[in-house]
Amino acid sequence: VFAAADLGQTLVRIPEVGTALQPTKLSRVLPPTALGSWTVRDLTNLLANVDLWVEYSLTGLFAPRPEVNEGQFFRKCMPAREALERIAFEGHYSVNYYISALPLDKRLDKIAGRIPQFVNGTADPPPDRVLFIGNTGTGSCLHYDLPDNLMLVLAGEKHFLTFSPDCSDDLAPYSTEHRCCNFSTLSDAAVRRLATSLGSERAFEITVRAGEILYMPSCWWHRTTNHGLTVGVAHLWAAPSAEREHESYRRYDKNLRPRLRFDMSASDKV
Ligand SMILES: O=C(O)CCC(=O)C(=O)O
């Protein structure tokens, strides 16, 4: 991945990560002027009355695992204003709310326009940019993606626990009709135990702070947790290496498809 961010007059070239195809923070940190302000008030003004999907649960990590999570993890469509209030005051509600993987370029022009534009080595912008907004304790359970990802953290702090692609057999992936095999069925406690038992080349942690950019290569497993009100944008490009991995990605899909079903489009189940 070779990316650049257009910061007004200056084109900042982010150095190529090189041949070390493992999750790496890029050496370039975006200056505060390029990050902008991302308080709850700013976000509320920018999103105004947009309706969006919010994940929520009593425990922090939203985990779409129907066999264990029935009745524990939910999604609901609500006005952004309400979602952001719940995120800001989650301690008061005793529930974790997470705006997760919200497509940025389709409906959220005002926010999209404030985020530095990244391009790859052939000057293509990412086909997908998705937004994550959550408070302390929220995050995403262990999964991997086929595209390469540059995760830009605009506010707060995002912790990644990553596992190399060759750990897949230890991580018990599953698939559904809607999803590929890219989610683990292990509990979060089991994921953390496994990480300590594997060598640091196969499993390690990275903290990404406001202004920092993490390169997450295709097919690397990752689990995230947010600290403080955290705003992050994932920039997703399908790299040539994704093509090579495509077969193993599909393999689990075929083998595991009949076992589990989960309807991500289902609305609030409370
Ligand atoms: O920030 C998050 O919670 C998840 C980010 C992520 O896993 C992704 O973009 O693939």
Ligand as a Chemical Component Dictionary entry (heavy atoms), coordinates in Angstrom:
data_LIG
# 
_chem_comp.id                   LIG 
_chem_comp.type                 NON-POLYMER 
_chem_comp.pdbx_formal_charge   0 
_chem_comp.three_letter_code    LIG 
# 
loop_
_chem_comp_atom.comp_id 
_chem_comp_atom.atom_id 
_chem_comp_atom.alt_atom_id 
_chem_comp_atom.type_symbol 
_chem_comp_atom.charge 
_chem_comp_atom.model_Cartn_x 
_chem_comp_atom.model_Cartn_y 
_chem_comp_atom.model_Cartn_z 
_chem_comp_atom.pdbx_ordinal 
LIG O1 O1 O 0 -12.569 0.099  14.684 1  
LIG C1 C1 C 0 -13.161 -0.954 14.782 2  
LIG O2 O2 O 0 -13.877 -1.247 15.742 3  
LIG C2 C2 C 0 -12.993 -2.009 13.748 4  
LIG C3 C3 C 0 -12.114 -1.615 12.618 5  
LIG C4 C4 C 0 -11.902 -2.803 11.780 6  
LIG O3 O3 O 0 -11.794 -3.882 12.271 7  
LIG C5 C5 C 0 -11.883 -2.719 10.356 8  
LIG O4 O4 O 0 -11.978 -1.635 9.795  9  
LIG O5 O5 O 0 -11.759 -3.793 9.745  10 
# 
loop_
_chem_comp_bond.comp_id 
_chem_comp_bond.atom_id_1 
_chem_comp_bond.atom_id_2 
_chem_comp_bond.value_order 
_chem_comp_bond.pdbx_ordinal 
LIG O1 C1 DOUB 1 
LIG C1 O2 SING 2 
LIG C1 C2 SING 3 
LIG C2 C3 SING 4 
LIG C3 C4 SING 5 
LIG C4 O3 DOUB 6 
LIG C4 C5 SING 7 
LIG C5 O4 DOUB 8 
LIG C5 O5 SING 9 
# 
